[in-house]
Amino acid sequence: MKDIIRSAHIGMKFGMSHIEGAIAYGAEIAAICDSDPSNLKFAGVRYNIGEDKWVSDYHDLLSRKDIDLVTVAVPDQLHRVISCDFLHAGINVLCEKPLALTREDCEEIIKAERESGAKFMVGQICRFTPAFEKAKEIISSGQIGEIYFAESEYAHDYGSFLETWRAEPERHGVIGGGCHAVDLLRWLVGDPKEVFAYGTHMLLPMVTYDDATIAVLKFDEETAGKVFVSTGCKRDYTMRTVIYGTKGTIICDNTSPEMTLFTVDEKGLTKEPEIIKIPVNSHNAAREFEVFADAIKNDSPVETNAVEGAKTVEVCRAIVKSSVTGEIVKPNYNF
């Protein structure tokens, strides 16, 4: 077992939370990397990381022997090439969600993970959100019975910070942001067998893809679901999620300090709801880093590995395809 984890971090605009997670874990920061000198300086000064650890080209890190893991927080379009380069170099990788934007890129990352023997984690951060962790615990306990319907939404107004790479056609809002809601339902309920979706485009004229999408998911004959994605909505950010079971209902989100639990009495009648106080941590990068670092130290499996990330992308791609074709689409989980 390693005593100290040494980490390098790529992408300072979105990746500083990973630095904070590493510091909270007690890791040694071996390097920070960004092609923009101003981003490097900002992060270096903020976290008191010396200039000798500032790197402008990630290729300079590939031959380093003093790095146990690298975090990749760059535009989605670059996830495949950077992740694969580090995996092939034998370095463990924690890559931001989504795993990639195309099935081909997902398959390349999976192949690199399998061939390299290095560990890989895709940052599906909702699995570390306190309210959603509590919902998972309640579901697993059987307290709300069998799930028959679950819904989640990704409502996030991109209008004020829509950058060039976010507007590129392949970076559809369902894949880039909606993957949060899709992965959450996969984690809480299971893999949907079929999806059907509608999309509208009224809020973000600068992008070519729909800025609002609603998808109906069929998990099995008794369980259905819904995902709503809006990247142009005029409201505060939320991932409101409701899980309906035969014996109760959970209402929660990632930005509120409490969640609601409905259960039934011995006669099967709905009782007064229980309000559960919960910490607010919508992007729990510290817990995410801890789980990955522990997996490296203990040589244990990573739950959100490349295949798991690819399955979430596959559902997202099926939703996009359905919204375009008007047909039911069956995700292909054969990776």
Buried (B, 14 or more C-beta within 10 A) or exposed (E): EEEEBBBBBBBBBEBBBBBBBBBEBEBEBBBBBBBEEEBBBBBBEEBEBEEEBBBEEBEEBBEBEEBBBBBBBBBBBBBBBBBBBBBEBEBBBBBBBBBBBBBEBBBBBBBBBBEBEBBBBBBBBBBBBBBBBBBBEBBEEEBBBEBBBBBBBBBBBBBEEBEEBBBBEBBBBBBBBBBBBBBBBBBBBBBBBBBBBBBEBEBBEEBEBBBBBBBBBBBEEEBBBBBBBBBBBEEEEBBBBBBBBEBBBBBBBBBBEEBBBBBBEEEEEEEEBEEBEBEBBBBBBBBBBBBBBBBBBEEEEBEBBBBBBBBBBBBBBBBBBBBEEEEBBEBEEEB
